[in-house]
Amino acid sequence: MPEVSVIIPVYNTEPFLGDCLGSVLAQTFTDFEVITVDDGSTDKSAAIIEGFAKKDSRIVPLQQENKGPSEARNTGIKAARGNWITFVDSDDMLAPHFLQKLWDAAKQNNASIACSDKQLFWKESEIDNRIAVTSQAIALSPEKALQRALYQKEGPDYSAWSKLYDAQIWQSRRFTPGIYFEDMDCIPQVLLEAKKIAFVPEPLYLNRRHGGRILATAYDHRKAELLNIAERICTLVEGKGSELQRAARSNLFSSSCSILMRTPDTDEFKDFRDRAWRHI
């Protein structure tokens, strides 16, 4: 049984998938399985996965009809055998020590979640490989970790990726199907349920920027659900301390401004825009 299950949802990321899988298989920590969930890709993603799987038995290729990233991750969670779980987007990459450093940080701090900082890049030539090897993990309470995530200034953030989770966290937890911003909907709850979070202040997760990512595509009604999620987070943190509640309100303010700046003043978005104005 592997120590870590790496879950990679895949949908039409042919240009980047080989780099992603290569970076996972090159990890210095080797006791892992890679569960790829092809979510109905129509490009050559499935063939790329098959080619890697023939060369490395740690890859477990799964396929399903297109259901979206939440359902793809949920399929991976159901199949995972590891004591720890991490999620990697199929257009992203991992620094070679990602798994080892997060696993060490979790063990040393008795944490149920270990996180790293991230590095944004458009082209691989922009990746800074000069990563320090002496950074000490920072132990955070669930409330402090979520507070930092909501301010979006210092790690951890509320992305599903860049984190190593005790698999028990996901025994009864799943991503909500069919929504955008599924990470923001789910991960704040996960952080609050952790006994402790260890944050490694090194950019070990390499997050690729490109025009096909959700945040880079046109705004529509489903993206306006960001406001619903921000409101739910405010409810989630009620009674959990004034600092965390202030961070949640700050996040709600930011989400409200985003709604007003990125949606047209039409009937389709009237409810979202009215609520955003009230929050501001």
Salt bridges, closest charged atoms under 4 A:
ASP19 OD2 - ARG208 NH2 3.68
GLU33 OE1 - ARG81 NE 3.06
GLU50 OE2 - LYS54 NZ 3.63
ASP56 OD2 - ARG58 NH2 2.88
ASP89 OD1 - ARG73 NH2 3.31
ASP89 OD2 - ARG213 NH2 3.01
ASP91 OD2 - HIS210 NE2 2.64
ASP91 OD1 - ARG213 NH1 3.30
ASP92 OD1 - ARG213 NH1 2.83
GLU124 OE2 - ARG208 NH2 4.00
ASP128 OD1 - ARG130 NE 3.01
GLU154 OE1 - ARG148 NH2 3.49
ASP157 OD2 - LYS118 NZ 3.13
ASP157 OD1 - LYS163 NZ 2.89
GLU182 OE2 - ARG73 NH1 3.62
ASP183 OD1 - ARG73 NH1 2.46
ASP185 OD1 - ARG232 NH2 2.84
GLU193 OE2 - ARG173 NH2 2.32
GLU202 OE1 - LYS101 NZ 2.72
ASP220 OD2 - ARG222 NH2 3.70
GLU231 OE1 - ARG275 NH2 2.70
GLU231 OE2 - HIS279 NE2 2.73
ASP265 OD1 - ARG273 NE 3.74
ASP271 OD2 - ARG275 NH1 2.69
ASP274 OD2 - LYS270 NZ 2.73
